Amino acid sequence: MKQESKLKKILSPTFLADNAVVLIFVVITIAAIPVSGLPLNSILQEILTRIGRNCFLVFSLILPIMAGMGINFGMVLGAMAGQIGLIFAVDWNIVGVPGLVFASLIAIPIAALLGWLAGEILNRARGREMVTGYVLGFFMDGFYQFIVLYLMGAIIPIHSLNIVLSRGYGIRNTLTLDSVRQSLDHFIPLRIGSLNLPIMNYLVIGVLCLFIIWFRKTKLGQDMRAVGQNQAVAHAAGIPVDRTRILAIVISTILASLGQIIFLQNMGNIATYNAHKQTGFFAAAAILVGGASVSKASIPNVFIGTMLLHLMYIVVPRAGTNLFGDAMIGEYFRDAFSYAIIALALVIHAWRKRAQADAARSDLRGGVTEIKG
């Protein structure tokens, strides 16, 4: 009987709607793994590396979702701050983990300032926070380009000529991070069989998980949850709604700056003018693939989504190559699925909101549906 009830629950329309995105990705990846021809050890090594590299960035989205602000596409502002920190770490030639700490100390105040500005703007765009954050990222990218391309080396002192353009100012298009490359990944080396585990990355992510669990129980965390559920009720209860929303964006932007530093130290180089642009998109896709929505997200959503999304990124291009003889077709499939999953998640969220609104109106009418005609 219990098994039958569980099966009915799994096959119920509500469960399928709640987990449609996850189920689609599970089907896609399971179908693509054998077609790709990749050995399981290689796939597992890539997944372990990418979880350690990307999860911190995805975690930066949780608090704004909890505060009812949707997915913080403005997290690219934090990514810009993280890259500025790394540029100075390379310029000062600070090696290893101290270089990452130095980059973080520079990035955090910049990210906090940018997060505060973003929060002020998003408070004036209630109900349109996601699209506003997305456009804000493009807007602030112009300032970032101006600082890195013109001010650094001209007004902002840069000591190393190796990272400056030949004209004497501006940072090169690509910077190698030899001084900090994979310093966090290799800080606590562990090899199990043929697998290399980035233990320090996992420890940092574990500390962040504990922070989020603790933060949710604090007064500010409870305020964010209340604001996310109903702003009018939260305001009536004496909660400073605007301030709470701003703090959610500030913390998210700071975490995004640290996440970008962790991501780039693993990659070993920076595409100075482009590395930050898709940060919000890939993080949003990951958390939505994990079963989160624009109004609810949890720690398991981050891990599940990062694993499934990057599993698709690993196997689908190779599967496309084997099926069609062209690697680009696999890349097209990968991009199409990524964008489609964000669109599907937003459509499901809009459908749920409309269904809830219709149910609320029906309750106000005493459950009697109005008959037209």
BAFIDO-314861 format. One record per residue (C-alpha): x, y, z; residue number from 1; residue in one letter. Coordinates in Angstrom, 3 decimals. Layout:
REM residues N
c1:X; c2:Y; c3:Z; mimi:NUM; markol:a
...
This chain:
REM residues 373
c1:0.000; c2:0.000; c3:0.000; mimi:1; markol:m
c1:2.795; c2:2.400; c3:0.887; mimi:2; markol:k
c1:4.563; c2:1.652; c3:-2.396; mimi:3; markol:q
c1:1.343; c2:2.267; c3:-4.330; mimi:4; markol:e
c1:0.795; c2:5.606; c3:-2.572; mimi:5; markol:s
c1:4.383; c2:6.638; c3:-3.307; mimi:6; markol:k
c1:3.948; c2:5.664; c3:-6.961; mimi:7; markol:l
c1:0.701; c2:7.653; c3:-7.194; mimi:8; markol:k
c1:2.437; c2:10.647; c3:-5.634; mimi:9; markol:k
c1:5.345; c2:10.414; c3:-8.109; mimi:10; markol:i
c1:2.961; c2:10.119; c3:-11.074; mimi:11; markol:l
c1:0.678; c2:12.900; c3:-9.858; mimi:12; markol:s
c1:0.447; c2:16.058; c3:-12.033; mimi:13; markol:p
c1:1.630; c2:18.221; c3:-9.128; mimi:14; markol:t
c1:4.807; c2:16.202; c3:-8.604; mimi:15; markol:f
c1:5.528; c2:16.080; c3:-12.338; mimi:16; markol:l
c1:5.007; c2:19.840; c3:-12.647; mimi:17; markol:a
c1:7.220; c2:20.527; c3:-9.616; mimi:18; markol:d
c1:10.036; c2:18.376; c3:-10.982; mimi:19; markol:n
c1:9.551; c2:18.729; c3:-14.738; mimi:20; markol:a
c1:12.883; c2:20.477; c3:-15.279; mimi:21; markol:v
c1:14.840; c2:17.882; c3:-13.282; mimi:22; markol:v
c1:13.138; c2:14.972; c3:-15.037; mimi:23; markol:l
c1:13.829; c2:16.424; c3:-18.484; mimi:24; markol:i
c1:17.527; c2:16.798; c3:-17.722; mimi:25; markol:f
c1:17.762; c2:13.316; c3:-16.218; mimi:26; markol:v
c1:16.257; c2:11.829; c3:-19.393; mimi:27; markol:v
c1:18.542; c2:13.888; c3:-21.658; mimi:28; markol:i
c1:21.737; c2:13.018; c3:-19.802; mimi:29; markol:t
c1:20.916; c2:9.310; c3:-19.393; mimi:30; markol:i
c1:20.250; c2:9.094; c3:-23.138; mimi:31; markol:a
c1:23.426; c2:11.021; c3:-24.037; mimi:32; markol:a
c1:25.931; c2:9.174; c3:-21.792; mimi:33; markol:i
c1:26.163; c2:5.936; c3:-23.835; mimi:34; markol:p
c1:26.069; c2:7.843; c3:-27.137; mimi:35; markol:v
c1:28.944; c2:10.089; c3:-26.049; mimi:36; markol:s
c1:31.291; c2:7.121; c3:-25.647; mimi:37; markol:g
c1:33.099; c2:8.804; c3:-22.760; mimi:38; markol:l
c1:34.503; c2:6.493; c3:-20.037; mimi:39; markol:p
c1:32.714; c2:6.745; c3:-16.692; mimi:40; markol:l
c1:35.953; c2:7.635; c3:-14.854; mimi:41; markol:n
c1:36.455; c2:10.632; c3:-17.123; mimi:42; markol:s
c1:32.855; c2:11.789; c3:-16.641; mimi:43; markol:i
c1:33.077; c2:11.369; c3:-12.863; mimi:44; markol:l
c1:36.361; c2:13.317; c3:-12.674; mimi:45; markol:q
c1:34.871; c2:16.178; c3:-14.677; mimi:46; markol:e
c1:31.744; c2:16.268; c3:-12.510; mimi:47; markol:i
c1:33.759; c2:16.330; c3:-9.269; mimi:48; markol:l
c1:35.926; c2:19.160; c3:-10.609; mimi:49; markol:t
c1:32.983; c2:21.207; c3:-11.865; mimi:50; markol:r
c1:31.007; c2:20.846; c3:-8.642; mimi:51; markol:i
c1:33.952; c2:22.262; c3:-6.711; mimi:52; markol:g
c1:34.394; c2:25.018; c3:-9.288; mimi:53; markol:r
c1:30.811; c2:26.177; c3:-9.816; mimi:54; markol:n
c1:28.721; c2:25.480; c3:-6.699; mimi:55; markol:c
c1:29.836; c2:28.578; c3:-4.790; mimi:56; markol:f
c1:28.556; c2:30.807; c3:-7.597; mimi:57; markol:l
c1:25.198; c2:29.021; c3:-7.678; mimi:58; markol:v
c1:24.796; c2:29.335; c3:-3.901; mimi:59; markol:f
c1:24.907; c2:33.126; c3:-4.250; mimi:60; markol:s
c1:21.402; c2:32.971; c3:-5.771; mimi:61; markol:l
c1:19.644; c2:31.436; c3:-2.757; mimi:62; markol:i
c1:19.183; c2:34.493; c3:-0.514; mimi:63; markol:l
c1:17.554; c2:36.785; c3:-3.121; mimi:64; markol:p
c1:15.165; c2:33.958; c3:-4.005; mimi:65; markol:i
c1:14.362; c2:33.553; c3:-0.310; mimi:66; markol:m
c1:13.697; c2:37.312; c3:-0.099; mimi:67; markol:a
c1:11.205; c2:37.123; c3:-2.966; mimi:68; markol:g
c1:13.402; c2:38.883; c3:-5.524; mimi:69; markol:m
c1:13.714; c2:35.981; c3:-7.932; mimi:70; markol:g
c1:16.979; c2:34.998; c3:-9.582; mimi:71; markol:i
c1:19.664; c2:37.628; c3:-9.088; mimi:72; markol:n
c1:20.980; c2:38.044; c3:-12.632; mimi:73; markol:f
c1:22.770; c2:41.101; c3:-11.253; mimi:74; markol:g
c1:25.267; c2:38.715; c3:-9.642; mimi:75; markol:m
c1:27.531; c2:39.548; c3:-12.600; mimi:76; markol:v
c1:28.395; c2:42.715; c3:-10.651; mimi:77; markol:l
c1:29.989; c2:40.478; c3:-8.022; mimi:78; markol:g
c1:31.820; c2:38.565; c3:-10.758; mimi:79; markol:a
c1:33.292; c2:41.855; c3:-11.994; mimi:80; markol:m
c1:34.481; c2:42.672; c3:-8.469; mimi:81; markol:a
c1:36.108; c2:39.236; c3:-8.161; mimi:82; markol:g
c1:37.958; c2:39.735; c3:-11.451; mimi:83; markol:q
c1:39.247; c2:43.146; c3:-10.374; mimi:84; markol:i
c1:40.555; c2:41.522; c3:-7.194; mimi:85; markol:g
c1:42.361; c2:38.838; c3:-9.211; mimi:86; markol:l
c1:43.898; c2:41.441; c3:-11.527; mimi:87; markol:i
c1:45.484; c2:43.166; c3:-8.527; mimi:88; markol:f
c1:46.608; c2:39.817; c3:-7.067; mimi:89; markol:a
c1:48.386; c2:39.008; c3:-10.348; mimi:90; markol:v
c1:49.837; c2:42.517; c3:-10.567; mimi:91; markol:d
c1:51.258; c2:42.257; c3:-7.036; mimi:92; markol:w
c1:52.410; c2:38.677; c3:-7.761; mimi:93; markol:n
c1:50.940; c2:37.258; c3:-4.558; mimi:94; markol:i
c1:51.266; c2:33.497; c3:-4.915; mimi:95; markol:v
c1:48.920; c2:30.664; c3:-3.895; mimi:96; markol:g
c1:46.100; c2:30.847; c3:-1.374; mimi:97; markol:v
c1:47.362; c2:34.201; c3:0.036; mimi:98; markol:p
c1:46.824; c2:35.589; c3:-3.474; mimi:99; markol:g
c1:43.203; c2:34.391; c3:-3.409; mimi:100; markol:l
c1:42.715; c2:35.924; c3:0.046; mimi:101; markol:v
c1:44.197; c2:39.207; c3:-1.204; mimi:102; markol:f
c1:41.890; c2:39.167; c3:-4.240; mimi:103; markol:a
c1:38.919; c2:38.489; c3:-1.938; mimi:104; markol:s
c1:39.811; c2:41.394; c3:0.361; mimi:105; markol:l
c1:39.780; c2:43.737; c3:-2.638; mimi:106; markol:i
c1:36.643; c2:42.209; c3:-4.184; mimi:107; markol:a
c1:34.410; c2:42.182; c3:-1.081; mimi:108; markol:i
c1:34.117; c2:45.962; c3:-0.516; mimi:109; markol:p
c1:33.635; c2:46.573; c3:-4.260; mimi:110; markol:i
c1:30.950; c2:43.859; c3:-4.386; mimi:111; markol:a
c1:29.242; c2:45.272; c3:-1.282; mimi:112; markol:a
c1:29.048; c2:48.742; c3:-2.866; mimi:113; markol:l
c1:27.771; c2:47.378; c3:-6.177; mimi:114; markol:l
c1:25.272; c2:45.164; c3:-4.346; mimi:115; markol:g
c1:23.948; c2:48.139; c3:-2.393; mimi:116; markol:w
c1:23.481; c2:50.149; c3:-5.619; mimi:117; markol:l
c1:21.789; c2:47.173; c3:-7.278; mimi:118; markol:a
c1:19.504; c2:46.667; c3:-4.270; mimi:119; markol:g
c1:18.428; c2:50.324; c3:-4.343; mimi:120; markol:e
c1:17.596; c2:50.040; c3:-8.035; mimi:121; markol:i
c1:15.742; c2:46.718; c3:-7.658; mimi:122; markol:l
c1:13.630; c2:48.189; c3:-4.847; mimi:123; markol:n
c1:12.342; c2:50.643; c3:-7.427; mimi:124; markol:r
c1:11.534; c2:47.851; c3:-9.856; mimi:125; markol:a
c1:9.351; c2:45.598; c3:-7.708; mimi:126; markol:r
c1:7.905; c2:42.702; c3:-9.639; mimi:127; markol:g
c1:10.509; c2:43.138; c3:-12.396; mimi:128; markol:r
c1:13.659; c2:42.386; c3:-10.411; mimi:129; markol:e
c1:14.998; c2:39.652; c3:-12.696; mimi:130; markol:m
c1:14.848; c2:41.551; c3:-15.976; mimi:131; markol:v
c1:16.066; c2:44.710; c3:-14.218; mimi:132; markol:t
c1:19.035; c2:42.815; c3:-12.758; mimi:133; markol:g
c1:19.832; c2:41.365; c3:-16.184; mimi:134; markol:y
c1:19.830; c2:44.812; c3:-17.829; mimi:135; markol:v
c1:21.756; c2:46.262; c3:-14.873; mimi:136; markol:l
c1:24.513; c2:43.738; c3:-15.532; mimi:137; markol:g
c1:24.877; c2:45.017; c3:-19.101; mimi:138; markol:f
c1:24.825; c2:48.624; c3:-17.878; mimi:139; markol:f
c1:27.540; c2:48.101; c3:-15.251; mimi:140; markol:m
c1:29.614; c2:46.134; c3:-17.758; mimi:141; markol:d
c1:30.282; c2:49.442; c3:-19.512; mimi:142; markol:g
c1:31.785; c2:50.905; c3:-16.328; mimi:143; markol:f
c1:33.830; c2:47.748; c3:-15.778; mimi:144; markol:y
c1:35.192; c2:47.908; c3:-19.335; mimi:145; markol:q
c1:36.053; c2:51.607; c3:-18.870; mimi:146; markol:f
c1:37.941; c2:50.944; c3:-15.624; mimi:147; markol:i
c1:39.861; c2:47.925; c3:-16.919; mimi:148; markol:v
c1:40.484; c2:49.180; c3:-20.450; mimi:149; markol:l
c1:41.336; c2:52.831; c3:-19.776; mimi:150; markol:y
c1:41.854; c2:53.637; c3:-16.090; mimi:151; markol:l
c1:44.092; c2:50.718; c3:-15.103; mimi:152; markol:m
c1:47.634; c2:51.674; c3:-15.947; mimi:153; markol:g
c1:46.694; c2:55.285; c3:-16.681; mimi:154; markol:a
c1:45.154; c2:56.483; c3:-13.402; mimi:155; markol:i
c1:45.030; c2:53.293; c3:-11.332; mimi:156; markol:i
c1:48.654; c2:52.152; c3:-10.826; mimi:157; markol:p
c1:49.579; c2:48.812; c3:-12.404; mimi:158; markol:i
c1:53.139; c2:47.678; c3:-11.680; mimi:159; markol:h
c1:53.489; c2:44.622; c3:-13.921; mimi:160; markol:s
c1:54.029; c2:45.429; c3:-17.598; mimi:161; markol:l
c1:53.184; c2:41.813; c3:-18.475; mimi:162; markol:n
c1:49.468; c2:42.368; c3:-17.873; mimi:163; markol:i
c1:49.225; c2:45.818; c3:-19.519; mimi:164; markol:v
c1:48.460; c2:46.438; c3:-23.185; mimi:165; markol:l
c1:51.342; c2:47.546; c3:-25.399; mimi:166; markol:s
c1:50.026; c2:51.137; c3:-25.445; mimi:167; markol:r
c1:50.922; c2:51.423; c3:-21.730; mimi:168; markol:g
c1:47.472; c2:51.307; c3:-20.111; mimi:169; markol:y
c1:44.549; c2:48.904; c3:-20.070; mimi:170; markol:g
c1:44.643; c2:45.203; c3:-19.168; mimi:171; markol:i
c1:45.342; c2:42.505; c3:-21.730; mimi:172; markol:r
c1:42.438; c2:40.521; c3:-23.152; mimi:173; markol:n
c1:43.574; c2:37.301; c3:-21.457; mimi:174; markol:t
c1:45.472; c2:37.027; c3:-18.186; mimi:175; markol:l
c1:47.159; c2:33.860; c3:-17.035; mimi:176; markol:t
c1:46.728; c2:33.197; c3:-13.326; mimi:177; markol:l
c1:49.942; c2:31.235; c3:-12.854; mimi:178; markol:d
c1:50.500; c2:32.743; c3:-9.394; mimi:179; markol:s
c1:47.173; c2:31.430; c3:-8.039; mimi:180; markol:v
c1:46.256; c2:28.760; c3:-10.578; mimi:181; markol:r
c1:44.402; c2:25.883; c3:-8.859; mimi:182; markol:q
c1:46.011; c2:26.861; c3:-5.563; mimi:183; markol:s
c1:42.749; c2:26.170; c3:-3.719; mimi:184; markol:l
c1:42.164; c2:22.917; c3:-5.616; mimi:185; markol:d
c1:45.598; c2:21.549; c3:-4.674; mimi:186; markol:h
c1:45.779; c2:22.977; c3:-1.146; mimi:187; markol:f
c1:44.670; c2:19.628; c3:0.332; mimi:188; markol:i
c1:45.494; c2:17.025; c3:-2.328; mimi:189; markol:p
c1:43.558; c2:13.760; c3:-2.263; mimi:190; markol:l
c1:43.590; c2:11.049; c3:-4.883; mimi:191; markol:r
c1:41.256; c2:8.043; c3:-4.783; mimi:192; markol:i
c1:42.103; c2:5.606; c3:-7.543; mimi:193; markol:g
c1:42.170; c2:7.626; c3:-10.743; mimi:194; markol:s
c1:40.131; c2:10.498; c3:-9.268; mimi:195; markol:l
c1:41.584; c2:13.763; c3:-7.965; mimi:196; markol:n
c1:39.344; c2:15.419; c3:-5.378; mimi:197; markol:l
c1:39.503; c2:19.209; c3:-4.746; mimi:198; markol:p
c1:38.979; c2:18.777; c3:-1.007; mimi:199; markol:i
c1:39.573; c2:22.415; c3:-0.073; mimi:200; markol:m
c1:36.917; c2:23.542; c3:-2.560; mimi:201; markol:n
c1:34.449; c2:21.159; c3:-0.954; mimi:202; markol:y
c1:35.361; c2:22.380; c3:2.525; mimi:203; markol:l
c1:34.766; c2:26.003; c3:1.492; mimi:204; markol:v
c1:31.415; c2:25.038; c3:-0.040; mimi:205; markol:i
c1:30.559; c2:23.078; c3:3.129; mimi:206; markol:g
c1:31.271; c2:26.163; c3:5.260; mimi:207; markol:v
c1:28.985; c2:28.182; c3:2.972; mimi:208; markol:l
c1:26.220; c2:25.580; c3:3.387; mimi:209; markol:c
c1:26.549; c2:25.814; c3:7.182; mimi:210; markol:l
c1:26.442; c2:29.610; c3:6.913; mimi:211; markol:f
c1:23.213; c2:29.491; c3:4.900; mimi:212; markol:i
c1:21.607; c2:27.023; c3:7.336; mimi:213; markol:i
c1:22.626; c2:29.266; c3:10.269; mimi:214; markol:w
c1:21.625; c2:32.454; c3:8.481; mimi:215; markol:f
c1:18.101; c2:31.207; c3:7.836; mimi:216; markol:r
c1:17.612; c2:30.871; c3:11.601; mimi:217; markol:k
c1:18.800; c2:34.398; c3:12.389; mimi:218; markol:t
c1:16.515; c2:37.411; c3:12.751; mimi:219; markol:k
c1:17.625; c2:38.749; c3:9.362; mimi:220; markol:l
c1:17.086; c2:35.367; c3:7.727; mimi:221; markol:g
c1:13.580; c2:35.112; c3:9.168; mimi:222; markol:q
c1:12.899; c2:38.663; c3:7.966; mimi:223; markol:d
c1:14.001; c2:37.748; c3:4.451; mimi:224; markol:m
c1:11.716; c2:34.730; c3:4.457; mimi:225; markol:r
c1:8.795; c2:36.842; c3:5.668; mimi:226; markol:a
c1:9.462; c2:39.493; c3:3.013; mimi:227; markol:v
c1:9.634; c2:36.787; c3:0.354; mimi:228; markol:g
c1:6.261; c2:35.389; c3:1.393; mimi:229; markol:q
c1:4.343; c2:38.666; c3:1.634; mimi:230; markol:n
c1:5.852; c2:42.159; c3:1.630; mimi:231; markol:q
c1:2.689; c2:43.870; c3:2.873; mimi:232; markol:a
c1:2.373; c2:41.557; c3:5.865; mimi:233; markol:v
c1:6.103; c2:41.871; c3:6.602; mimi:234; markol:a
c1:5.853; c2:45.670; c3:6.541; mimi:235; markol:h
c1:2.838; c2:45.575; c3:8.859; mimi:236; markol:a
c1:4.865; c2:43.380; c3:11.241; mimi:237; markol:a
c1:7.523; c2:46.097; c3:11.486; mimi:238; markol:g
c1:10.120; c2:44.477; c3:9.213; mimi:239; markol:i
c1:12.143; c2:47.038; c3:7.177; mimi:240; markol:p
c1:11.274; c2:45.549; c3:3.789; mimi:241; markol:v
c1:13.498; c2:47.735; c3:1.586; mimi:242; markol:d
c1:16.542; c2:47.320; c3:3.824; mimi:243; markol:r
c1:16.054; c2:43.556; c3:4.020; mimi:244; markol:t
c1:15.848; c2:43.236; c3:0.238; mimi:245; markol:r
c1:18.985; c2:45.359; c3:-0.193; mimi:246; markol:i
c1:20.920; c2:43.197; c3:2.286; mimi:247; markol:l
c1:19.878; c2:40.062; c3:0.379; mimi:248; markol:a
c1:21.355; c2:41.506; c3:-2.817; mimi:249; markol:i
c1:24.501; c2:42.755; c3:-1.048; mimi:250; markol:v
c1:25.233; c2:39.313; c3:0.450; mimi:251; markol:i
c1:24.460; c2:37.650; c3:-2.891; mimi:252; markol:s
c1:26.836; c2:39.982; c3:-4.747; mimi:253; markol:t
c1:29.647; c2:39.389; c3:-2.224; mimi:254; markol:i
c1:29.218; c2:35.625; c3:-2.509; mimi:255; markol:l
c1:29.233; c2:35.923; c3:-6.306; mimi:256; markol:a
c1:32.568; c2:37.784; c3:-6.175; mimi:257; markol:s
c1:34.108; c2:35.015; c3:-4.050; mimi:258; markol:l
c1:32.557; c2:32.363; c3:-6.280; mimi:259; markol:g
c1:34.074; c2:33.977; c3:-9.375; mimi:260; markol:q
c1:37.520; c2:33.952; c3:-7.736; mimi:261; markol:i
c1:37.144; c2:30.230; c3:-6.961; mimi:262; markol:i
c1:35.933; c2:29.565; c3:-10.510; mimi:263; markol:f
c1:38.759; c2:31.463; c3:-12.229; mimi:264; markol:l
c1:41.559; c2:30.056; c3:-10.061; mimi:265; markol:q
c1:40.447; c2:26.624; c3:-11.227; mimi:266; markol:n
c1:40.351; c2:27.691; c3:-14.886; mimi:267; markol:m
c1:43.822; c2:29.248; c3:-14.590; mimi:268; markol:g
c1:43.145; c2:32.330; c3:-16.729; mimi:269; markol:n
c1:40.792; c2:35.291; c3:-17.111; mimi:270; markol:i
c1:39.130; c2:36.459; c3:-20.296; mimi:271; markol:a
c1:39.329; c2:39.992; c3:-18.902; mimi:272; markol:t
c1:36.445; c2:41.509; c3:-20.844; mimi:273; markol:y
c1:34.126; c2:38.503; c3:-21.203; mimi:274; markol:n
c1:34.547; c2:36.057; c3:-18.288; mimi:275; markol:a
c1:31.808; c2:37.638; c3:-16.154; mimi:276; markol:h
c1:29.130; c2:38.062; c3:-18.816; mimi:277; markol:k
c1:27.524; c2:34.613; c3:-18.668; mimi:278; markol:q
c1:28.029; c2:34.050; c3:-14.939; mimi:279; markol:t
c1:24.422; c2:34.841; c3:-14.009; mimi:280; markol:g
c1:23.014; c2:32.783; c3:-16.872; mimi:281; markol:f
c1:24.931; c2:29.591; c3:-16.056; mimi:282; markol:f
c1:24.262; c2:29.896; c3:-12.311; mimi:283; markol:a
c1:20.546; c2:30.487; c3:-12.934; mimi:284; markol:a
c1:20.361; c2:27.516; c3:-15.287; mimi:285; markol:a
c1:22.079; c2:25.291; c3:-12.707; mimi:286; markol:a
c1:19.781; c2:26.153; c3:-9.796; mimi:287; markol:i
c1:16.649; c2:25.816; c3:-11.967; mimi:288; markol:l
c1:17.798; c2:22.453; c3:-13.316; mimi:289; markol:v
c1:18.120; c2:21.332; c3:-9.694; mimi:290; markol:g
c1:14.392; c2:21.820; c3:-9.135; mimi:291; markol:g
c1:14.392; c2:25.348; c3:-7.709; mimi:292; markol:a
c1:11.986; c2:28.023; c3:-8.852; mimi:293; markol:s
c1:12.170; c2:31.805; c3:-8.876; mimi:294; markol:v
c1:10.376; c2:31.786; c3:-5.508; mimi:295; markol:s
c1:11.877; c2:28.773; c3:-3.711; mimi:296; markol:k
c1:15.387; c2:27.304; c3:-3.592; mimi:297; markol:a
c1:17.315; c2:25.009; c3:-1.274; mimi:298; markol:s
c1:20.830; c2:23.650; c3:-0.801; mimi:299; markol:i
c1:20.050; c2:20.287; c3:-2.499; mimi:300; markol:p
c1:18.751; c2:22.206; c3:-5.553; mimi:301; markol:n
c1:22.236; c2:23.707; c3:-5.973; mimi:302; markol:v
c1:24.098; c2:20.396; c3:-5.875; mimi:303; markol:f
c1:21.592; c2:18.496; c3:-8.024; mimi:304; markol:i
c1:21.391; c2:21.292; c3:-10.580; mimi:305; markol:g
c1:25.148; c2:21.820; c3:-10.852; mimi:306; markol:t
c1:25.700; c2:18.096; c3:-11.313; mimi:307; markol:m
c1:22.962; c2:17.628; c3:-13.939; mimi:308; markol:l
c1:23.713; c2:20.778; c3:-15.918; mimi:309; markol:l
c1:27.422; c2:20.092; c3:-16.161; mimi:310; markol:h
c1:26.843; c2:16.424; c3:-16.862; mimi:311; markol:l
c1:24.874; c2:17.607; c3:-19.883; mimi:312; markol:m
c1:27.685; c2:20.006; c3:-20.827; mimi:313; markol:y
c1:30.132; c2:17.100; c3:-20.731; mimi:314; markol:i
c1:28.222; c2:14.418; c3:-22.634; mimi:315; markol:v
c1:25.898; c2:16.257; c3:-25.059; mimi:316; markol:v
c1:28.600; c2:17.867; c3:-27.263; mimi:317; markol:p
c1:30.400; c2:14.523; c3:-27.611; mimi:318; markol:r
c1:27.096; c2:12.754; c3:-28.280; mimi:319; markol:a
c1:26.307; c2:15.328; c3:-30.988; mimi:320; markol:g
c1:29.701; c2:14.705; c3:-32.557; mimi:321; markol:t
c1:29.187; c2:10.942; c3:-32.603; mimi:322; markol:n
c1:25.641; c2:11.180; c3:-33.954; mimi:323; markol:l
c1:26.081; c2:13.876; c3:-36.598; mimi:324; markol:f
c1:29.829; c2:14.010; c3:-37.152; mimi:325; markol:g
c1:29.945; c2:17.682; c3:-36.167; mimi:326; markol:d
c1:30.984; c2:18.937; c3:-32.718; mimi:327; markol:a
c1:29.186; c2:22.259; c3:-33.250; mimi:328; markol:m
c1:25.796; c2:20.529; c3:-33.390; mimi:329; markol:i
c1:26.389; c2:19.219; c3:-29.881; mimi:330; markol:g
c1:27.304; c2:22.743; c3:-28.756; mimi:331; markol:e
c1:24.075; c2:24.072; c3:-30.288; mimi:332; markol:y
c1:22.068; c2:21.409; c3:-28.442; mimi:333; markol:f
c1:23.775; c2:22.336; c3:-25.188; mimi:334; markol:r
c1:22.991; c2:26.044; c3:-25.535; mimi:335; markol:d
c1:19.430; c2:25.358; c3:-26.702; mimi:336; markol:a
c1:18.688; c2:23.120; c3:-23.712; mimi:337; markol:f
c1:20.216; c2:25.648; c3:-21.299; mimi:338; markol:s
c1:18.110; c2:28.563; c3:-22.535; mimi:339; markol:y
c1:15.016; c2:26.390; c3:-22.873; mimi:340; markol:a
c1:15.269; c2:25.223; c3:-19.276; mimi:341; markol:i
c1:15.249; c2:28.806; c3:-17.966; mimi:342; markol:i
c1:12.247; c2:29.602; c3:-20.161; mimi:343; markol:a
c1:10.423; c2:26.457; c3:-18.992; mimi:344; markol:l
c1:11.075; c2:27.245; c3:-15.332; mimi:345; markol:a
c1:9.708; c2:30.785; c3:-15.762; mimi:346; markol:l
c1:6.621; c2:29.500; c3:-17.611; mimi:347; markol:v
c1:5.922; c2:26.965; c3:-14.843; mimi:348; markol:i
c1:6.330; c2:29.708; c3:-12.217; mimi:349; markol:h
c1:3.905; c2:31.995; c3:-14.084; mimi:350; markol:a
c1:1.417; c2:29.132; c3:-14.443; mimi:351; markol:w
c1:1.584; c2:28.379; c3:-10.725; mimi:352; markol:r
c1:1.082; c2:32.033; c3:-9.776; mimi:353; markol:k
c1:-1.946; c2:32.263; c3:-12.051; mimi:354; markol:r
c1:-3.379; c2:29.024; c3:-10.659; mimi:355; markol:a
c1:-2.886; c2:30.272; c3:-7.092; mimi:356; markol:q
c1:-4.526; c2:33.596; c3:-7.933; mimi:357; markol:a
c1:-7.514; c2:31.808; c3:-9.518; mimi:358; markol:d
c1:-7.824; c2:29.566; c3:-6.449; mimi:359; markol:a
c1:-7.724; c2:32.599; c3:-4.143; mimi:360; markol:a
c1:-10.443; c2:34.334; c3:-6.140; mimi:361; markol:r
c1:-12.522; c2:31.160; c3:-6.066; mimi:362; markol:s
c1:-12.178; c2:30.987; c3:-2.266; mimi:363; markol:d
c1:-13.324; c2:34.602; c3:-1.948; mimi:364; markol:l
c1:-16.438; c2:33.724; c3:-3.962; mimi:365; markol:r
c1:-17.114; c2:30.818; c3:-1.642; mimi:366; markol:g
c1:-15.860; c2:28.234; c3:-4.116; mimi:367; markol:g
c1:-18.504; c2:29.171; c3:-6.719; mimi:368; markol:v
c1:-17.104; c2:29.683; c3:-10.198; mimi:369; markol:t
c1:-18.585; c2:32.616; c3:-12.039; mimi:370; markol:e
c1:-20.524; c2:31.585; c3:-15.154; mimi:371; markol:i
c1:-20.310; c2:33.925; c3:-18.114; mimi:372; markol:k
c1:-22.806; c2:34.166; c3:-20.894; mimi:373; markol:g
